[in-house]
Amino acid sequence: MLIDLHTHSQYSADGYMSPRTIIKTSLKKGLGGVAVTDHNTIKGGLKTIKCLETELKTLKNEFKVIVGSEVSTTQGEIIGLFLNEEIKSREPVDVMEEIRDQDGMVVIPHPFDVIRKESFTPQKEHLKLIHKIEVFNSRCVKSQFNRDALEFASKYDLGCIAGSDAHFANELGKAGIEIGNHNMDKSDLRNKQRKSDSEIGKIDLENVNLRQVILNNQYTVFGVKSSFINHGFTKLLKTWRKLR
């Protein structure tokens, strides 16, 4: 099963996808789940779950939605996964502790992407609060940014995950984790094309504990780069919404 752990819906100021689009497109691309990690809100994740339980309930046993948020802090962005409540933007340590208080998972996205002013590079005092480092983000313009993240995670023995950072449907599934084929070392990042579930074996979605599987590193990481054009569209969309 393939899961994209970093996506944005229309509930992000720079996101375009509706919950329905996220589910339908993800399934079409062979994904078994996504984490919806909108900027400073969990509304997108909650709405996507609601869509799956109402409009698309026949697909409920085929797809998993993780509620998350990419939270702005005074030093950059931090992702919380498996959230139940909104998290306010403030100091990094406060945000990480609140994520943990919700029994959530602390993820540092694109930590060494110096082009993005929102990137948060963790210091040693933060390490004890971090669960995962995003070692592949499809929107990183330079491959070195992802390599630096992987090296950092390996150096401090932190878990590795990946996500497309999709803001548009064509980006979904470009990076993530593969559950059901986790014999490789966690630091061995593979660039590969997506597979369908039938190629890697079906996962019992109804009974699988995704949080535990991810915490225990029972997966491999995959990723391919996204087109730089998507960055331009994202900025245009964000500007247009501000001017409306």
LINWOLIN-V253646 format. One record per backbone hydrogen bond with DSSP energy under -1.0 kcal/mol. CO is the residue of the C=O (numbers start at 1). NH is the residue of the N-H. If there is no record, write none. Layout:
# LINWOLIN-V253646
CO & NH
CO & NH
This chain:
# LINWOLIN-V253646
1 & 179
2 & 32
3 & 177
4 & 35
6 & 165
6 & 166
7 & 37
9 & 12
12 & 15
17 & 10
18 & 22
19 & 23
20 & 24
21 & 25
22 & 26
23 & 27
24 & 28
25 & 29
26 & 31
27 & 30
32 & 64
33 & 4
34 & 66
35 & 7
36 & 68
38 & 70
42 & 46
43 & 47
44 & 48
45 & 49
46 & 50
47 & 51
48 & 52
49 & 53
50 & 54
51 & 56
56 & 59
57 & 60
59 & 62
64 & 34
66 & 36
67 & 83
69 & 80
70 & 40
71 & 78
76 & 73
78 & 71
79 & 107
80 & 69
81 & 105
90 & 74
91 & 95
92 & 96
93 & 97
94 & 98
95 & 99
96 & 100
97 & 101
98 & 102
99 & 104
100 & 103
105 & 81
106 & 131
106 & 132
107 & 79
108 & 134
110 & 113
112 & 114
113 & 116
116 & 119
118 & 77
123 & 126
126 & 129
127 & 130
131 & 159
132 & 108
133 & 135
133 & 161
136 & 163
137 & 140
138 & 226
142 & 145
143 & 147
144 & 148
145 & 149
146 & 150
147 & 151
148 & 152
149 & 153
150 & 154
151 & 155
152 & 156
153 & 158
159 & 133
161 & 135
162 & 5
163 & 138
166 & 8
167 & 16
168 & 171
171 & 174
174 & 224
176 & 222
177 & 3
178 & 220
185 & 188
187 & 189
196 & 199
197 & 201
203 & 205
204 & 208
209 & 213
210 & 214
211 & 215
212 & 216
213 & 218
214 & 217
217 & 219
220 & 178
221 & 190
222 & 176
227 & 230
228 & 231
229 & 233
230 & 234
231 & 235
232 & 236
233 & 237
234 & 238
235 & 239
236 & 240
237 & 241
238 & 242
239 & 243
240 & 244
